[in-house]
Amino acid sequence: MDKLYALPADHFRTVKILFAAALSGKSLQVLCKEPEFVFGQTNRTDEFLAKFPLGKVPALESSDGKVALSESNAIAYYVSNEQLRGKSPEDAALVQQWVNFADNEILPSACTWVFPTIGMTQYNKAETEMAKEHLKKCLNVLNVYLTSRTYLVGQRITLADVALACNMRMMYMMVLEPSFRQPYTNVTRWFETIVNHPEFVKIVSETKLCEKMAQPDAKKYAELHQHQTAKGGKGDQGGAKGGKKEAKMPPPKKEKEEEKPAAAAAVEPKEEDPLAKAPKGTFDFDAFKRCFSNEDTETKAIPHLWEHFDAENYSIYHAVYKYKEDNVRAFMTTNLSTGMLQRVEKLRKHAFGLMYVLGKDKKGEHNIEGLWIFRGQKVAFELSENWNVDAPSFDFYKMDPNNQEHKDLVSSFLLAAPVGSYKFPPEEDIQDYQAFK
């Protein structure tokens, strides 16, 4: 029997795989609890990394040991049958369209909105409002599309329905209160059809649609993240307090008890900050970020970087998106980079990034390029499952601060104008620009 190393059984990535497997009649040995699997420990062992070099979960190993997969969409595809994948080339393409829609359009905004309500990330009003507006657009597109359809592709459930419903479940249980979802009745009808499927109900508890929109929980955030900032033994104390808070959460009402799995489904298992104990060196990262944000880039920020940069304890990388041929429209490409930045929010104190969408607004004629400065010598995304969602789609080239051409390239990214012998952007217009600082 194939083995699935997974996050908790009600986590949306795990549910997606288990639901696809159940619909296909495929059995899996699920390892998601102690002692068989401990997230942050088991997936860092030499034995695990020999099979899955990035240490990512969910991860699937076939019974014969010939197949090792570590992306949830790829695993869901692997365990699916022909019906779920799409029987014709046209249906298969539509299935992949909606799977990508679920991950690139819905999931980033859903996490931005939901995670602060369970203390996973810090609340940012502007970002949350932007996420809500983006979701309204997406839900409207879905609502129109589903006017005369029961399922997303064809007349039976496919992997498109599985992926999208799993990504949307946390929203429906936590924040999509009746007044918000009222304009999207077709979407809600479709969603309830999927989550009430007998095979889905076997995997997770009943999916209760929320009656009142959950609000950001600053206290919960402080408790969950106290161990990152507290001194002495307060890190463990903060974890204990966090556990105590969880024990108090279930209210007497049954429907509230049903909401608890939504939090569990959205929350990634706790893991230590992999860069928390890395040497700080002599480079004041925050001082550089303030200089870049508030001072003139050419006369202040760039000289500041090269004067103070600590190459022993920090590194600089040029990132280039691998799949240029898939970039059809600039606004869609922008959504890819936006989603990436949203998903690595916790990395902010260890990284500085600039992402550009470059080129003409036509398929294959524009792409994403970025500049990243990390604490440590490695591409920091690879150090954590939660950070490494989008990074595998990029090639990273390490810059040498002692190489003048590399310095010119870095400086030109910061300035976004011709610098030295390297011109950036290379004969192309900047379609979009985003900073991570």
Helices and strands as residue ranges (DSSP letters): E 2-5, H 12-24, E 28-31, G 42-44, H 46-51, E 59-61, E 68-69, H 72-78, H 82-85, H 89-101, I 102-106, H 107-114, G 115-118, H 125-145, G 146-148, H 159-174, H 178-181, G 182-184, H 185-195, H 198-203, H 218-229, H 234-248, H 254-266, H 285-294, I 297-301, H 302-308, E 314-321, G 324-326, H 330-343, G 345-350, E 351-359, E 366-375, G 380-383, G 391-393, E 394-399, H 404-415, E 430-436
